[in-house]
Amino acid sequence: MTNWKVKTGFDNMDAPAVCRLLENTYWAREHPKDVMLRAMQNSRCYGVFDEQDRQIGFARAVTDDATVFYLADVVVEEACRGRGAGRALMTAVANDPALKGLRGLLVTLDAHGLYEPYGFVRSGPSFMMKKPEAWNDAKGNPFAAPVGGMCYNK
Ligand SMILES: CC(C)(COP(=O)(O)OP(=O)(O)OC[C@H]1O[C@@H](n2cnc3c(N)ncnc32)[C@H](O)[C@@H]1OP(=O)(O)O)[C@@H](O)C(=O)NCCC(=O)NCCS
């Protein structure tokens, strides 16, 4: 397994690199950059970096700091997948003292197996989601909203 370096906090992220990673996902590829940036700035950010200090992975958590967090935008550069970077991100999330004891939620189409070792279980038929037909960016232009299935931690 590669020896990835994990950094936390928006100030330690390479925001343009994160936007490039998100542009290649099925859920955020149509998100305008200003929306991605605003989401990062208002989240707890986790990044994975290679030996050249190049950011190759990202995840963020949105939380009320009291009861619940929502895990979003978990992504690893395609060429670096399958070498533990996703698990490095999830370990950082699991070890974040700010999230300890909080209910965790996430939406995924097919990556349940990444999250299950960290305590997330499938919610089955109880998941509900308000899915607007379109979200608007800062200029009022609509863009696609993400879809998926829900997981929560026990
Ligand atoms: C999902 C993703 C972040 C995993 O990153 P990664 O660096 O390849 O993950 P790791 O090498 O640390 O290992 C991932 C583990 O999760 C498992 N896994 C389960 N579902 C998976 C999926 N859809 N994609 C990749 N791994 C998955 C793998 O099998 C592996 O477990 P194993 O080692 O026991 O076989 C990466 O594949 C990715 O960016 N995919 C595209 C974006 C995406 O789908 N993100 C998740 C959105 S909810």
The ligand as a Tripos MOL2 file, in Angstrom:
@<TRIPOS>MOLECULE
LIG
   48    50     1     0     0
SMALL
NO_CHARGES

@<TRIPOS>ATOM
      1 C1        -14.5100    5.0970   -3.9050 C.3       1 LIG1
      2 C2        -13.0700    5.5980   -3.9290 C.3       1 LIG1
      3 C3        -12.9830    6.9330   -3.1810 C.3       1 LIG1
      4 C4        -12.2000    4.5680   -3.2250 C.3       1 LIG1
      5 O1        -10.8750    5.0460   -3.2280 O.3       1 LIG1
      6 P1         -9.6300    4.0200   -3.3370 P.3       1 LIG1
      7 O2         -8.3920    4.7860   -3.0810 O.co2     1 LIG1
      8 O3         -9.7060    3.2670   -4.6050 O.co2     1 LIG1
      9 O4         -9.9600    3.0510   -2.1160 O.3       1 LIG1
     10 P2         -8.9780    2.0420   -1.3460 P.3       1 LIG1
     11 O5         -7.8860    1.5810   -2.2630 O.co2     1 LIG1
     12 O6         -8.5850    2.6660   -0.0650 O.co2     1 LIG1
     13 O7         -9.9240    0.7840   -1.0370 O.3       1 LIG1
     14 C5        -11.2780    0.9110   -1.1010 C.3       1 LIG1
     15 C6        -11.9440   -0.2300   -0.4200 C.3       1 LIG1
     16 O8        -13.3370    0.0160   -0.5500 O.3       1 LIG1
     17 C7        -13.9150   -0.9970   -1.3580 C.3       1 LIG1
     18 N1        -14.9390   -0.4340   -2.2490 N.ar      1 LIG1
     19 C8        -16.2320   -0.7100   -2.1360 C.ar      1 LIG1
     20 N2        -16.9450   -0.0970   -3.0690 N.ar      1 LIG1
     21 C9        -16.0980    0.5760   -3.8240 C.ar      1 LIG1
     22 C10       -16.2520    1.4000   -4.9640 C.ar      1 LIG1
     23 N3        -17.4240    1.6850   -5.5110 N.pl3     1 LIG1
     24 N4        -15.1630    1.9460   -5.4950 N.ar      1 LIG1
     25 C11       -13.9650    1.6720   -4.9630 C.ar      1 LIG1
     26 N5        -13.7600    0.9170   -3.8690 N.ar      1 LIG1
     27 C12       -14.8330    0.3610   -3.2910 C.ar      1 LIG1
     28 C13       -12.7540   -1.6210   -2.1230 C.3       1 LIG1
     29 O9        -13.0820   -2.9190   -2.4940 O.3       1 LIG1
     30 C14       -11.6430   -1.5590   -1.1010 C.3       1 LIG1
     31 O10       -11.7330   -2.5620   -0.1460 O.3       1 LIG1
     32 P3        -10.7540   -3.8460   -0.1630 P.3       1 LIG1
     33 O11        -9.3680   -3.3070   -0.1180 O.co2     1 LIG1
     34 O12       -11.1480   -4.6050    1.0660 O.co2     1 LIG1
     35 O13       -11.0440   -4.5430   -1.4480 O.co2     1 LIG1
     36 C15       -12.5530    5.7540   -5.3880 C.3       1 LIG1
     37 O14       -12.7040    4.5360   -6.0650 O.3       1 LIG1
     38 C16       -13.2710    6.8290   -6.1800 C.2       1 LIG1
     39 O15       -12.8860    7.9890   -6.1210 O.2       1 LIG1
     40 N6        -14.3110    6.4520   -6.9370 N.am      1 LIG1
     41 C17       -15.0320    7.3810   -7.7680 C.3       1 LIG1
     42 C18       -15.8030    8.3330   -6.9160 C.3       1 LIG1
     43 C19       -16.7560    7.6230   -5.9840 C.2       1 LIG1
     44 O16       -17.5220    6.7700   -6.4000 O.2       1 LIG1
     45 N7        -16.6930    8.0230   -4.6980 N.am      1 LIG1
     46 C20       -17.5880    7.4940   -3.6840 C.3       1 LIG1
     47 C21       -18.8230    8.2950   -3.6850 C.3       1 LIG1
     48 S1        -19.9660    7.7710   -2.4280 S.3       1 LIG1
@<TRIPOS>BOND
     1     1     2 1
     2     2     3 1
     3     2     4 1
     4     2    36 1
     5     4     5 1
     6     5     6 1
     7     6     7 2
     8     6     8 1
     9     6     9 1
    10     9    10 1
    11    10    11 2
    12    10    12 1
    13    10    13 1
    14    13    14 1
    15    14    15 1
    16    15    16 1
    17    15    30 1
    18    16    17 1
    19    17    18 1
    20    17    28 1
    21    18    19 ar
    22    18    27 ar
    23    19    20 ar
    24    20    21 ar
    25    21    22 ar
    26    21    27 ar
    27    22    23 1
    28    22    24 ar
    29    24    25 ar
    30    25    26 ar
    31    26    27 ar
    32    28    29 1
    33    28    30 1
    34    30    31 1
    35    31    32 1
    36    32    33 2
    37    32    34 1
    38    32    35 1
    39    36    37 1
    40    36    38 1
    41    38    39 2
    42    38    40 1
    43    40    41 1
    44    41    42 1
    45    42    43 1
    46    43    44 2
    47    43    45 1
    48    45    46 1
    49    46    47 1
    50    47    48 1
@<TRIPOS>SUBSTRUCTURE
     1 LIG1         1 GROUP 0 **** ****
